[in-house]
Amino acid sequence: MIQRLSIAILLLVSVATIAQTRSFTVEEAVTFALDSNYTAINSRRDIAKAIKKKWETTASGLPQVSASLDYNYQIKQPTQLIPAEFTGGEPGTFIPVVFGTQQNATATATLSQLIFDGSYLVGLQAAKTFLEFSKNANEKTQLEVRKGVINAYGGVLLAEESVAILDKNIATLEDNLRETRIIFKNGFAEEEDVEQLQITFLSLQNQRANAKRMVTIAKQMFNLAIGIDVNEETVLTQTLEGLALPALGLLNDTVNLEQNVDYKIANNLNEQRELELKLEKSKALPTLGAFINVGTFAGRNEFNFFDSDEKWFPQSITGFQLNIPIFSSGMRNARTAQAAIALDQAKTQKEETAQQIKLAYASAKSDHELAIDNYNTSLKNITLAERIENKNQVKFREGLSTSFDLRQAQTQLYQVQQELLQAMLQIITTKADLETILNVPNYTNN
């Protein structure tokens, strides 16, 4: 009974573990990250803040209503002196008099409306521009998140492939070491032959242990990139070979500056500087606002403001306020000149950004072509290195070469294997760079 219960518990734990494991293709990982990546989440919040900022600016020019309730209790009422002759007294003398009540309350409500303000009109345009900037910044964030996920995905596959290759190399080397020990015991090999193979074997074991640690770290980096707990179990369903397909179609593409997000942001900066110039010019225009105020007042010597038999006295006032800038000793002109210079700087920066984007595409294109060349070269080298290593194994078994020669051939093979993996990772990263510059919306295996 206890045994059956233990088995049931183990099955439940296994099912729970499987349910918690997530699996991703690279497309699924990118889609998931665009929704759950921490930076992407905050970027969407920036857009929400920009929308609220736009409404804040708009609302500042709409009718505003405020209310106030004032209550004053005069602990000691002030005394005023009036000429005594006002009450029939002796001229030249004064009589102390206390005016008003000890307790006073006033309730007012005010409606105000902006009629004309040039800076308000500019502010409406600026709020719209700021919203566009936030959207473009979010687009840039999504592209960077996408590139980061692809690179992290490739990093995991590279680490896992490194472990697989090292496992294969260790298995082969174990066979060689076992055979060499037998030959040595029978007197047909020297002890140095065994020791040389042991050196290589121990080195591969260390590399494999480190590679397994790198798999764990790479998976944690991938989890962070897509926005889940770093210790959550994830399974990547694509292969390194499938992910490392060259993007030949992007090599013959051209950069559409209007589509590039960095150029869009530079454009936003120009619009912002233009609005800042308009704002400074608008400060030379008059502003006009109107208001109406209604309220009621009561004065008491006792706190009986809620007594319905006591009177409250209504009051109301309306009017407008016109402000006309006349002379600022050149201050407004200086600010306007600064804004004009800042606009010229933004225009220059926009042109520089355009050239930087073109250069970045040329550089990314060259890097991707180099990665493809390195990959093709590594494929050829891996065939040659395997052939050389096999030949040296045969020669070693037949006593035609030393263990040192075999170790050199094995070390060369291991190096070429790592070069091939690095070339594949280079294809992945340089392709992601190209797609980011060209603003490719979705991952493709072109």
NORJO-V761580 format. One record per run of one state. SS is the DSSP state (A for helix, B for strand, O for the rest). FROM is the first residue (numbers start at 1). LEN is the number of residues. Records with the same first field share a line. If there is no record, write none. Layout:
SS: FROM-LEN ; FROM-LEN
This chain:
O: 1-1 ; 21-1 ; 25-1 ; 37-1 ; 60-4 ; 74-5 ; 88-6 ; 99-4 ; 117-1 ; 186-5 ; 227-7 ; 237-3 ; 244-4 ; 252-9 ; 283-4 ; 301-12 ; 324-7 ; 398-5 ; 438-9
A: 2-19 ; 26-11 ; 38-22 ; 84-4 ; 118-68 ; 191-36 ; 240-4 ; 248-4 ; 261-22 ; 331-67 ; 403-35
B: 22-3 ; 64-10 ; 79-5 ; 94-5 ; 103-14 ; 234-3 ; 287-14 ; 313-11
